[in-house]
Amino acid sequence: MEFTAQQIAEALDGTVEGNSEVTISRLAKIEDGLPGSMTFLANPVYTQFIYTTKASVVVVNNDFVPSQPIEPTLVRVENAYAAFARLQEIFNNIGPVKTGISPLAFISKDVLIGEQVFIGEFVYIGEHAVIGNNARIYPQSYIGDNVKIGSSSTLYPGVKVYHDCVVGNECKIHGGVVIGADGFGFVPQADQGYRKVIQSGNVIIEDDVEIGSNTTIDRATLGSTIIRKGVKLDNLIQVAHNVEIGENTVIAAQVGISGSTKIGKNCMIAGQVGIVGHLTIADNVRIGGQSGIEHSITEEGATYLGSPAVDGSKARRNIIHLRNLDEIVKKIHLLEKLLKSNNPK
């Protein structure tokens, strides 16, 4: 399907600078753009490519000022990155939506299935499960007994949702995700063995949550592990039993969150962060990559870095000192020599 630059601008609440009738039919990276494609410029690192790209249309911020002539038509918007994300949604939704139930799926007799649902090959759906309208469950996924999958949610191939868990509306759960496996609970015994603590809770995932490939979310020991509305989880994240993640928090890959920790709303947690159990993290907190969180963070909007993590401003000073550590050590040795020479006894 083709769109004119003017149609794109109207969809994005933008303005056209150049040929408003030029057409595009696909999206591209700015450095790889070809005639008939559309791209965007949001990161200044890529500014050089706007002068060489062959793309027909480029989405830019309103405040972008070119330093030399530009061949493509520009669509100016307030936020080019957000606008291009919207365009990707539009292009992604073009074309037929899969519906229907494969004869190779196994579905228990008492499952409630909504309208316009897609259930692919080798999907297993257990007893008393509920599948909402417009849900899409791709091949080789497992839906346990009493599971509820909300309307317009998508489970990509190989997703496993254990018994009694709940997935809200308009969620996206990518391949290899496991929801509701047992939390890590074992009691040391006198013979140095371990007795398993039964994990009898569940996992509740609220609406508009996206979970990346091979992330695992453990069921609660008692009660629920809860992922609140709008949360976005990257690939390869471990969420332990009874954790609660607040609305619209985003967490990057390889983060590990230990049991019973409560994370607030609108937090941003970078990759490879480790968080110990039974902590509370306030709303709007930022945590830098590879940080180790050993105590609760009670100040809203705080930034923490390092391992063990400390307040961001202190962490930056520590980093500067660490970079100069060799020179500092040399100065200390020199001072020691001077002291000894002045005080030979």
Protein Blocks (a to p, Z undefined) as FASTA:
>chain_A
ZZdfklmmmmnopacedjfkbccfbdcdfklgcehiacddfblklmmmmmmpcbfbdcdd
fklccfbdcfbdcdddfblmlmmmmmmmmmmmgccddedjdfkbccdfklccdehiacde
hiacdehiacdehiacdehiacdehiacdehiacdehiacdehiacdehiacdehiaehi
acddddddfkopacddddfbdcdddehiacdehiacdddfbhcadddehiacdehiacde
hiacdehiacdehiacdehiacdehiacdehiacdehiacdehiacdehiacfbdcfbgh
iacedjddddfklmmmmmmmmmmmmmmmmmmmmmmmmmmmmmmZZ
